[in-house]
């Protein structure tokens, strides 16, 4: 298979690793409840178990689930349900009780949704090819930032397959291309498509590298997934990569983290993930107002020989959700400091580290000392108010100062300068200096 055809296949694969907070095809509008009869319950169970038996990756589990649902039906355990949604929610619970698979799921559909499509196949085709193009407006990327010390940061909420997703990731990576290290935040990422995972991963490998494969039960075959040439990727080949994960990281997001960890291409930081390693296929039953996600494959990593299903991805550096960004940021800076080969680079990195430490470890300064710093220094003012110091220039905006030491103060959202108050031999403050990352100082005398 040619590289071009391979890449086309990779982007258009029907197997999806999808998990959103509200699953895209499970939305039920605020309409009259759909009543459910005993025959409808039987038809739903017969229809969904037929598909599950046909393609679910573990046939023995599929058979066990079918038996469990039909026994429940026959024993009258579903008799109390008179409406569709509560019945489907019970089936969802039963699915997980038997399968212990977070990707094996059933959803209720609204009348409005089902009225749009003439067939189950039409609904499925819409979701596989059009839904995410039309509905995803933020394209997964919540924030891209270049942090002090030239560390790139991208907060990626999903790996949804859409043209805009690829374009947005490419644009973000272009912005980060001159950074010295990269942090990719997947702590809130609930999954998406394997093609998008491979696209992002391809930025970080110079050689064609094998990611996570997928064994497909129905065809008894293994699909291999590899990185491929991406424009601009050469800027990232030698950059340190840090991937943040948490207990909301799921499915395709775990796929990315697990592959990078197995390849020893990234440092994984945060909390253990949820543990969903089975690609899925969607099926719709318009006449019954339900749809199901059925894992038709399971992931296999060529290095570990296994996957993260049920166990999650475990970080090398464990920390809380709240601290993960700072931990990764400090780790990136410390690694860069070790490799720095000139004083200018070392000073800039040390500057960034001290700024992070200011935020992590606040310093208390005696209010009497801070009051001595207050005053006019040329066109600049230092104001003491309510136990804090503020910096004002030319009677314009005022910025709060945060102590780093007794006489050096910084800004939380403005890391390009810091202020150092200078004492003379009589403990009088005749001036302050504005410090810059490159060592340059500007002196301002007290009026």
N, C-alpha and C positions, 0 to 999 in steps of 0.2 A: 504494500500500500504506500502511495506517495505521501510525502510530508504534508502536502496541501490537503489531500483527501483525508489524511489522519486528523488534521486539525479541524476540518469541517465536521468530521464524525464526532470529535470530542465536544464541539460547541453545541451540537444538535442532539446529543444523546437523550433518549426519552426517559432514562433512569434518572430520577431526581432525588436529591437529599434535601427534602423540604421540611422545615418546621418553623412556622411563624407563631407568634403569641396567639393570634386568631387565625387558624388555618384558612387559607384563601378560599377553599371551596366548602367551608362549613358555615358560612355566614347565614344566619336565619334572621330575616327582617321582622320588624314589629307588626306581625299580622295575626289573624285569628289562628289559634293552635290547630294543627292538623290532627284530626282524630285517627285512631288506629284500631283496626279490627283484628280478630284472631287470625283470620286468613292472611292479612297483610303482614303480621308478625312472622307467620310461617314462611311467606314468600320472601321476606327480607332475609331471614336466616338461611333459607335454601339458596338464594341468589349469591349472598356474600360468601358462604362457606364453599360453594362450588368454585368460585374464583380463587379463594385462599388455598383450597386443596390442589388446584391446578398449578399455581406458581409460587406459593410461599416457600421460602428457602428451606424450611425444615418440615418435610411432609408429615412426620410423626406428630409434630405439634399441631399442624393443620387438622389432622384427623382427631386429635384429642379435643381441639377447640370445637369442631363440629359436633362431636358427641356431647360435650358439655352444654352447648347452647340448646341442642335438641332435647336433651334430658330436662333442662330447666323449663323449656316450653311445655313439654309433656307433663311435667310435675306441677304446672300451674304457677311457677315462680314469676312469670311475666303477666299473669292475669290482671294484676292491679293497674297496669298501665293502660290508660284510655287515650293518651296523646302521644304523638310521634317522638317529640324531643326527650321526655323522660325515659322512654323505652330505649332510644338510641344511647343515651348516657349510661344506662345500665349495661347495654351491650359493650360499650367502650370499656367499662370497668371489668367485664367478664373477659374481654380480649386480653387485657393486660394481666389479669389473674392467671390465665392459662399460658399465654405466650411470653410474658415478661419481656416484651419487645416494645419499646417506646415508639417505634415506627409503624406498628400494626394497629391501625386506628379506623374507626367508623365515625361518620359525621352526618348530621341532619341537614337537609337543604330546604329552602323556602319554596313556596308555590311560585313566587315571582321568578326565582332563579330557574326552576324546572320548566316554566312556561317559555323560556327563551330558546330552548334547544329541542330539536326534533328527535334527537336520538342520544343515547349514551355516548356514542362515538363522537358526536359533534361537541358535546360538553367537554369531553376529554381533550379533543384536539384544541379547543379554545384555551384551556388551561396550559397545555404544553407549549403552545406557540404564540399566544396573544395576550393572555391575562397579565403577565408581569410587565410586558411592554407598556400596557395601558394604565396599570394601577400603581406602579412604583414610581414615586415622584422624587424621592431623595437618593435613589440609586445606591442605597446601602451605606454611603459614606456620610457620617455625621460631622466629622471634624478632621481637618488636616492642618498640621502646625509644625513650624520649625522652632524647636525649643532652644533656649540659651545653651551654648556649647555645640551648636550645629547638629542637634539630634532631631531626626524626623519622626513625626508621630501621625498615625492615621487610625481613626476610630471607625471601624467597619462593622455595621449592624447586620449585614446579611450578604449572601453570595447568590442573590437572585439572578436568574438568567434573563438578561435583556440587553439590547444593543447599548442602551445608555449606561448600563452597569460596567461593561467593558470600557466604554469611553471615559467614564468617570474615574475608574481605577487607573487607566492610562494617564489621565490628566493629573491625578494625585501623585502618581509615581514620578511624573515629569517634575512636579513641584519639589519632590523630595530627592531628586537625583543628585544634588550637590551636597546633601547631608553626609555626615561621617558615620552615622549609624541610624538604624530605623527601628521604631517600635510600632507593631501592628496590634491594635487592641480588639480582641474578639470576645471580651467578657460578656457582651450583650448580644452576641451574634447567634441566632437560632438556626442557621443553616442556609441552604439554597442548592445550587447546582454544581456538580463536579467539574464542569467545563470552566466555570469561573474560578474555582479552586486551582485548577491547573494553570490558568492564565496568570493569576497572581503569583503562584509558586515559580513560574518560569522566569520571573525577574531575578531570582536569587541563585540560579544555577548556570554556570558557564558551559558545562558539559550536559548533554541530554541525559536526564536523570529519571529514574522510575519512581513513581509516586505510589499510591495505594491502588491495587488491582481490585476487580470485582468478579466474584464467581457467580454465574447465573445458572440457577437450577434448571430452568426450562430447557435451555440449550446445552446444559452440561459443559459450559465453556467458561474461559476466563478472559475478561477484557483487561488489557494492560493500559495504564495511564502514565504518560510520560510528559516531561516538560518539553517545550518547543521554543523556537526563536521568537522573541518579542522585541519590537523596536525600542531602543533605549535601555534594554536590560543590562548592557555592559557596565552601566554606572553603578550597579548594585552587586556585582559578582563578589566583590571582596569586602562588602560592608557587613558589620556585625548586625544580626537580626534578633529582635526580642519579640516574642509573641505572648500577649496577655490572655489568660483564660480564666473562667469562673464557672460557677454552678449553673449559669444560664447558657453557657457555650454548648452547642448541640450540633449533631449531624455533620453537615458539610464544613462547619467551622472546626469541629473536632478532626475532620479529615485533613484539613490544612495543618493544624497543630501537630497531629500525630505523624504525618509524613515528614514535616520539617524536623521533628524530634528524632525520628528514626534515621534520617539522613545526617543527623548532627549538624544541621544547617542553621538552627536557631536555638536560643535559650528560652525555655518555656517558663513563664512566671505567673503565679496566681493560685487558684484553687482547682481542685479536681473537677472535671467536666461531667455532664449528665450521663454520657455513655450510650450514644445512638449511632451504631456503625453499619446500618443496613440501608442500601439504596432502595427506593420505593417506586412503585408504579401506581398511578391513580386509576380508579374505576368508578363510574357513575351509574346509578340506577334511578333514572329520572322518574319512572312510574312509581317508585317506592319512596322518593324524596330522600335518598341517602347516597353517600359516596364512601369509598374506603381507600385507604392507603395500604398497599400490600408490599412488604419487602420481597423483592424478587431476586435479590442477590445479597451476598455479604462481602464486606471489604476484607482484603488480605494484603498485608504489607510484605513485600519481598524480603525485607531485612529481618523483621521480627517473626514472620510467619503467622501472625494473628492480627487482631484489630482491637478496637476500644469498646466494642459492644458490651454493655453491662458494667464495665469496669471504669470507663472514662479515661481521659488523658490525664496523666499525673505530671504536675510541674516539677522541674528541677529545683526551682526556688519557690517555696510555698509561702504565701502571704495572703492577707485579706483583700477583699475586693477594693476597699477604700485605699489601701496602701500600694496596690499593684503598680500604678503608673510611676509613683515616686521611686519604688524599689528598682524598676526597670531603668528608669532615667539615671539613677545613681550608678547602677551597674554599668550602663553604657558609658557614662562619663569616666568612671574608674578604669575601664578597659582602654578607653582612648588615651587616658593620661599615661598608662603604662607604655603605650606605643608611640607617644608623642616624641618627636626627635628635635624640637627646637623650643626655645624659651617662649616665643610668641604663642605657639599652640598650647604649651603647658599653662601659661598664665590665663588664657581664655577658658580652658577647661577647669582650672582651679576656681576661677571667677564663677562659673556656672555651678560648681559643686557647693561653694559657699552660699550662693543664692538659694539652692535647694535646702541646705542645712538651716538657713534662716527661717524657712517655712516650716521645716520639720521640728526644729528645736528653738522655739522662741526664747529670746533673752530678755530678762527683766532689768530695767535701768531705774535707779532711784529718781522719783519725780523731781527732787530738788536739783539733781544734776541736769535733767532735761530742761528745766526752767531756765537754767543758765545759758543754754544753747539758743533760746528764743531771742529774736532781734532782727534788725534790718542789716543786710549785707549787700550794699550796693542796691541794685534793683530787685534783689531776691530777699525773701522773708522766710524766717523760721518761726512758726507759730506754735505755742504750747496751748493745748485745749483739752480738757477732760482727761488728763493723764497721758496724752499722746502728742507727738510732734508732727507738724505738717510743713510741707515745703511749697512755697508759692513764688512764681516768677512773673515779674512785670504786672503785678496785681491781677493776674489771670487765674487759671485753674489751680486748685489746691490739691496736693497729693499727700496722703499719710505716709510717714516714715516708720519703718520697722527696725528695731535695734538688732544688729548683728554682733556688736560688742558694745562696750560702754560708750564709745565715741564714734562708731561707724554704723550708719543706718542705710537701709536699702528700701526699694519699692517692690511690692508684690507683683504688680502687673507691668513693671517698667524696669527691665534689668540692665539697661544700657549704661546707667550711671549709679553711683552711690555717693553718699555724703560723709565726709570725715571731719569732725570738729577738732580743732587744734587748741591745746592749752599752752599758755606761756608759763613761766616759772612761778607766777603769782596765782595760778589756777584760774586766770581770766581767759575768756574765749575771744581771741582777737580776729579769728578768721575760720572759715570752713573751706574744705577742698572738695571739688567734684572729681570723683575717681572714675576712670574708664577701663574697660577690660584689657586694653593694650598697654596699660601702665601710665597713660597720659593723665595729668592732673591740672585742673583749673582752680585758681585761688580767688576767694571772694572775702574781702576785708569787711569787718563789722563797721557800720557807720559810726 
